[in-house]
Amino acid sequence: MPDFVRPLNLKRPVVNRKLIAWGFVLTGLISVGSWAWGRAKHVQPATALIEGTKGIKEEGGGWWGQIKISYTVQPQTSPTPATQAIVAQLQIQLATASGEYGVYVYRLVDKVGYGIFSDKIFPAASIMKVPIMVATYRKIEKSEIEIEKVQSLLEAMGKRSDNAAPAELTKLVGREFMRETVKDLGMIHSDFDANTTTASDLGVMWKNLYEGKLISSQHWQQMQGFLTQSIFEDRIPAGVPPGTQVIHKVGTELDEWADAGIVMAKQPFIVVILNQKVNLTEATELVPQLVKTIWNTETAGQ
C-alpha cells in the first residue's frame, strides 16, 4: 500500500484540533463583546447641556479602564413656546431676503439661547478682530506686550474697524497664539486662518467675555469702551431704543453686512446676525428690523 494512503481507525473519531481551538477563541470574543456592549448601554450621551464649551464624561469601568465619551457643550438651544414664537417671527422676516442668514440670541440671565442656522459657517469679516483684541490683552497680562505700544491699535480696531491694526497685532501675538485664543473663547467651529465662524460660536465668545473669562475685568472694561459708540452704529444699535448700550463688532464685505454683540438691557442678551451673498441695500433695512423684533421679545415685561 502506498505511504500516502493510511488505514482509517474506526474506533477513534477524527478530531480537528485547530477548528476546536478557533471555536473557543470565537466564543470568548463574542462573550466579551456582549458584556462590553451591555455595560456601554448604561453610559448615556451628553446632550442638552448649558454651561461651558468642551468636556469629557467618564463612566463605566472594568478591566480596560474607564469609558470616555467626548462631547461638545453649547449654550442651551432647546426650544420653548416663547423661543419658538420669536424664531417663527424671524423666519417670516427672512423668508424673502436675499442671501443667507445665521441668527443667534442668548439670554445672559436665564442662560437660554435660540437661533436660525446658528451652526452654519459664515465669513467672520471684521468680527474676528474681537479675538485679536482678546489675544493681545492676554499677552499684556503675561507681560509679553506693553499696553502703551498697542492701546491705540486696539482702539482703532474697535472704534473704526481699522484694517491695518489687526495685521500688526496678529504679528505681535503670533498666529498660533491667535488660534489658541479662538478655541479658548469657545469658538470651536471657527477658523482664524480662514476667517470663518458661526453665530453660536460668537454667542459663546461674548458669553465668556461677559462672565469675565480669559482677560481681567480691567481689560474687559477697556474693551467695552472700544466696542461701544463706534462709527458703525447702524446695525444692532439701530434696532434698539436710543441710549441703549451695545457692546459689539460689525463685519462688512461686498455681500456681507453682519453684527454681533451684547445688548445691555435690564436683562442683557447677546445678538448675532451673520450673512453672506446679500443685497446690501436690503440688508441695511433688514438687520435692524430683525434686532427690533428680538428686542421687543426679550424686553417684554421688563
Order of alpha helices (4+ residues) and beta strands (2+ residues): alpha-beta-beta-alpha-beta-beta-beta-alpha-alpha-alpha-alpha-beta-alpha-alpha-beta-beta-beta-alpha
